[in-house]
Amino acid sequence: MSGIGNNTTRIQTLARAIDAAETAAIADSGLTVPQYRALEALENSTAGSVATLADRLGISRQAAQTLTSTLALKHLIRRSATAASGRTLHITLTPTARAALRRARAGIAEVEAAFTSGFRPEQIEHLRALLGDGLAALPTPQPRYVERGERASASTVAAR
């Protein structure tokens, strides 16, 4: 394997390792990694709808619908029809979800700290820019997942 193959294989291997570490780190929150990411996206979104969630996470609307159904069954979100259409569901987080997010964030922060512990701050910023640029260069629609407190741009899109 040459060139991009080695790099993409390494990135995929790293992504799997991070997913496994995050899964273990948030286990006591009662959330899965996809559920955590969905709640994060919903909390950071001004328009809490299945379509918006699908767009932000880079998943199909059907997958987002399944995910929100699971979150509703776990009493982590509330879905209500908007007055304008009577069909669009507006999604809000429950206090249970906010508590689960607090617990999960602590675990995610530990994974992030472990991953970046060997880097200097300027290296972390360079890595963020490189990952964002690589993601932005792909021809397919990409998730608009943005970390809390960040603005979406080509160099700040998190490759998650």
Secondary structure, DSSP 8 states (H G I E B T S, - for coil): --THHHHHHHHHHHHHHHHHHHHHHTGGGT--HHHHHHHHHHHT-SS--HHHHHHHHT--HHHHHHHHHHHHHTTSEEEEE-TTTSSSEEEEE-HHHHHHHHHHHHHHHHHHHHHHTTS-HHHHHHHHHHHHHHHHHSSS-------TT----TTT----
